[in-house]
Amino acid sequence: MAELLIGRYGQANFATSLQKMARNKLHKRFAFIIGSSGIIVSALILSFYVIIAGWMISHTVEPVARLVGFTEFAHWAVSDSSLRSIVFSVIFMYLTFFIIQKGVEEGIEKWSKRLMPLLIVLLILLIAYVLTLEGAGRGLEAYLKPDFSRVFEPDLILSALGQAFFSLGVGAGLTVIYASYVSKKENLITLGTQVTLIDVGIAFLAGLLIIPAMYVAQAQGITIFAEDGSLVSGPNVVFNVLPNLFNSMGTPGLLVSFIFFVLMSVAALTSSIAILETLVTYVTERHGLARKKTSAIIAVIILGFSTLLILNIEWMFDLVITISTEYGLPLVGTLCCLFIGWIWHRNEILDELRQGNSEVEKLCSGKFGLGTLSLFVPQQLP
């Protein structure tokens, strides 16, 4: 909600939008620090994200290559080669650049309207298929049956928070940029709720696919548990466990593998265009450069850093992920809330909310609303 307010009020990039709320030089400097930190975090995330997304594209190509008889190329496409990682990272970044350089309406909006429905349709089709396979029932039980004894485990809470920050893009300025294009007539409270529920909904659907698929893989004799007894997680699931499952299915597995990794690539692309848009908007608005030129320059810089990560993947890759997602996103997100809560005045927040919801005062004076708003902006008086 803080980032939605910042974006629609400022109608500009992360740093500039915050600076428009500032009342003195100290506030402006604080705003610049927050906005610039968000941009740095976004750049770091995109640098490792294009590598992972490149692997997804390579796994999309692999079943097609096998089907047409290009077995050597298929093997290379899923190998651990640095060259393979660089090549497919370049391909993915070009796809992202191609959409971004066309602008908001012809690029982001046009392609998002195509990609998001495709994402949901493919996801539902794969869920329906996987649930028909042996072992899927055990996976459903493992996924949907809660274990309340683990609710307060610190590592689990931190993992969930990290997933929430990363999934919603909180702290990276993504919401700020998209909110800057939102009409003043839109109800931000409703919009924030819709975004959160849709994000959680798609994540839930993804779980209905991934967890049952892992237990299907176990039924096929594939190891899905780590040495400590926990389920295999992270890239190992997507790039090891599931491909082994698809391979065990014979020729039909090639089609399933292709559809799955198309799904993953589409999901990655919708995220990468949001991140790159954050960077491009920041540079174009603050330095007056043309969008296409800026998009190309930033894409090349990010690819350069991605190549450095690939060449030093054993120690740099996880380090950059940890710095950007576990520390960077929560820190910038917290600073945003502090800025909104302690620098921007409550009556100005209400004015911004009121533009899309004329009865926002009634909401804030309800049983829960006033307390929530008081936590959000604790020191200002109307």
N, C-alpha and C positions, 0 to 999 in steps of 0.2 A: 504493500500500500504506500509506503514511503517513496519507493522508486516511481510508482505510477503518478503520485502527486508531483514529484520533482520534474518528471518528464513532461507532463501536460502543462504545468505552470511555466516551465522554462522554454518549451518548444525549441530545444536545442540539444547539443551534446551534453554528456554527463557533467563535465566541469562547468561549462557556461550556464547550464540550467541551475546548478547550485549557486553560482556566483550571482545570479539574478535575484536570489533570495537574501543575499548578504546585505548587511546594513553598514558595515565599516570595513576598513582594509584588513583587519585581523580575520574577520569572517570570510572575506574574499580569498585570503590565503588558505584558510582552512578548507574552503570549498574547492580550491584548485588542487590541494593535496588529495582530497577524497576522490575527485574526478580523475585526476591523473593516475592515482593508485588503481582505480578501477580499470583504466585503459591498459596499464601494465599487466594486471592480472588477466585481462581478456587476451592480450597478446601471448602470454605464457600458455594459457589454456589452448588457444588455437594452434600453437606450435606443436604440442603433443597430440592434439585432436586430429590434425590432418594426417598424422602417421597412422593412428588407429583406424581412421576412416579409409586411408589408403589400403590397409590390410583387408578391410571389408570389401573394397572394390576388387582386390586381387582374388579373394575367395568367391566373389560373384563371377569372375571371369573363368576360374578354374574348372567348374563343372561343364561350362560351354566348350572349353578347350578339350576336355576329355571326351565329350560327346562327338566332336568332329574329328577326333584322332590326333590332336596335337598334344600328345602325352608329355613330351619333354617340357613344353611351354607350361602345361598345367602344373607339373611338378615344380618348376621354377617359380610360378606365381604364388605358391604357398610355402616356399622355402624361407629360411632365415637370412637370406642374402640382403646385405645393405643396399645393393643396387636395386633389388626388387622393391624395397621399402621406399627408396628415393623416387623411383619411377612412378609408383602408384600414389605417392604423396603429391607429386607434381600434377598428376591427372585429377586428383580430387580437388586440389587447390584451384586448378583451372576451372573446374565446374563451378566452384564457389565464386570465383572472380567473374565468370561469365554472367552469372545472375546479378551480382552486386553492381557491376559497372553499368547496368541498364537502368538503375535507379529503383525507387520504391514501387511505383505502380507497374512499370513494365518488367521489373526484375523480381523483387521480393514478393510483392502481393500476387503477381501473376503466377509465379512458380509455386508459392506456398499453397495457393488454391488448388493446384494440380497435385502437389506432392503429399499434402496431409491426408486427403481422402484416399489416395493410393496406399499410404502407410497404414491406415486403419483397416482398409479392405484386405490387404495382404496379411495383416496381423490376425484378423478374425478367421480367414481361410486356413492359415497354418495352425491356429489353435484347434479348429474343428478337426483337422487331419490328425494332429498329434494325439488328441484325446481318444482316438480310435485304436491306438497302438498299445501293445502289452506293456505294462508298467506305469502307464499314465495315471491310473487310479491312485497308486501309491504316491505319485508326485503331487496330485491334487490334494491328498490328505496332508502331506508334509507342508504344502503351501498354505492351505486354508485353515488348518487346525492350529489355534494359537497355543503357545507355551508361555503362560503368564509368569512362570518362575523366572523368566529371562528379561522381563520388561524393563527392569531398572539396572541392567548391566551397563556400566559406563561405556564400554567399547561399543555396545549395540546402539546406545543413545547417540554417541559421537558419529557412528557410521550412518545412522538415520538422518542426523542433522546435515552431515556432509552431502548425502544424497539429495536432500531437499534443496540445499543451497545450489548445488551443481545443476540439478534438474530444472529448477526455475530460473537459473542465471542470476540469482540474487548476489549483489556485490560486484558483478562484472559490468553493470551498466546496460545490459540488454533491455531490461524493462523500461529504463529511462528513455532509450532511443525509440522504442516502439510506442511508448506513451506520448512522445513528443508529436506523433502524427495523429493522436486520438482527438476526436472532436470534443469541443467544450460541452456539447449536449449529452455526451455519454456519462452514465452513472458509474463513477470509478469504484464505488463499493461493490456494485453488481459485477463490474468487469473484473476486479481483483478476485472475487469469489469464483467466477467462471473460469478464469485462467488456472487457478489452483485446482479446482475440481477436475478440469479436463486433463491437467498434467497428472494428477493422481490416478484418474481413470485409465489413461493410456499406460501408466506404469503398472497398474493392476493387471491390465490385459497382457502386458509383456510378461508378467510373472506367470500368468496362466499358460503361456507358451514355454518359457524357459525351464521352469522347475519340473513340470511333467516330462518335458523332453529329456531332461537329465536322467530321470528315473527310467524312461524308455531306454536310454543309452545303457543304464545299469543292467536292464533286462537282457541287453544284447552282449553283456560281458565287459562293458567299458567301465573303468574306474571313475567314480564321481565324488569320492570322499578323499580328503587330504589325510596325512598321517595322524593329525590330531583329532580325527573323527568328524571334522566339519565338512560341509559341502564345498567342493572346488568353486572358487569365485573368480571374478575379474576376467581378464582376457583369456585365461585358460578355458573358461566355459565356452566362449564364442569361437575361439580359434583352435581348440583341441578336442574337447568333449563332443560338441555338436557335429563338427566335421567327421569325426570317427563314427558317430551315429549315422550320418547321411551315407557314408561309404559302406556301412554294413547293410544298407537297404537296397544295394544294387542299382540298376538303372533308374527306378523311380526316385532313388535318393538324390540323383543328379538334379532332377527338377525341383525337389524340395529344398536342396541346398541352394540352388539358384534363386528361388523365391525368397528364402530366408535372408540371404545376404543382400538381395535387392532391397528388402525391407530395412535391413540395418543401414545400408548405404543411404537410403532416402531419409531415414531418421537422422543420420549424421549430417546430411546436407542441410536439412532444415535448421539444425543447430549452428552449423558453421557460417551460414549466411547471416544469421543474427549477430554472431561474434564479429565477423568481418565488417558488418555494417556499423557496429559500435566504433571500431577503429577508423573507418573511412570517414564517418560523419565528424568525428573529433578533429581530424586533420583538415578536412575541407572547410569546416566552419571557422576554425581558429587560424588557418594559414591561407585560406582563399584559393586553394588548388582545385583544379578540375576533378570531377568524380572519377572519370575513367583513368586518368593519369595516377591519381592517388590510390585507387584500387590496385593498379598494377604494381606500384612501388611497394605498398604494404604487403601484397601477396608475395613478392620476391623476397622481402626482408624476412617475413615469417618462414618461407621455404628455406632460406639460408639457415635460420636458427633450427628449423626442423632437421635439416641435414646434419647439423652439428650434434643434435640429440641422437640421431640414428648412428652416427659414427662413434658416439660415446654412450651407447644405449645402456650398458651395464650399470653405470653409476649416475648418469645425468637424467635419464628418463623418469625414473621413480622420484628423484629429487625435485624435478620441476613440477610433477603432478602434486606432490605433497605440499610444496611451497604455495602453489597457486590455488589448490582446492581446499586443503585442510586449514590453511592459515590465511591466505589472501582473501578469499570470498567472505568468510565470517567476519574478518576484520573490517573490510570495506562496508559490508552490510551493517555492522554495528555503528560505524561512523556516520552512515546515512541516517540511521534512526536518531542518533545524537544530534545531528544537524537539524533534522525536522523537529525533534522534540524540544531543543533548547535554544535554537537560534531563530527559527521561523515562528511567527506568532500564531496562537490558536485561532484568532478571528480570521486570519488569512487562509489557514487550512480549511476552516469552515466555508469561506467564500469560494475556494476552489472546488470543494466537494459539492457545494450548493448549486454550482452551474449545471450539474447533471442530476441533481437530486435536491429539489427545492425544500423537501421536508427532512433534511439531514439533522436539524436540531432535535426533532422528535425522536429520531433514532438514537441520538447521543444522550438524550435525557431519559431514555427507557431504563429498564431494570439493569441491563448490562452495559448499555452504550456509554453512559457517563464515565463509569469506571475505566472502561477501555480507552476512551479518549483522554482521560486524565493520566493514564500510564503513558500514552503516546506523546502528549504535550504537557508535562507536569508543572511547569512554572509560570506559564503565561496566563493572564486573565483576559476575558473578552473585552 
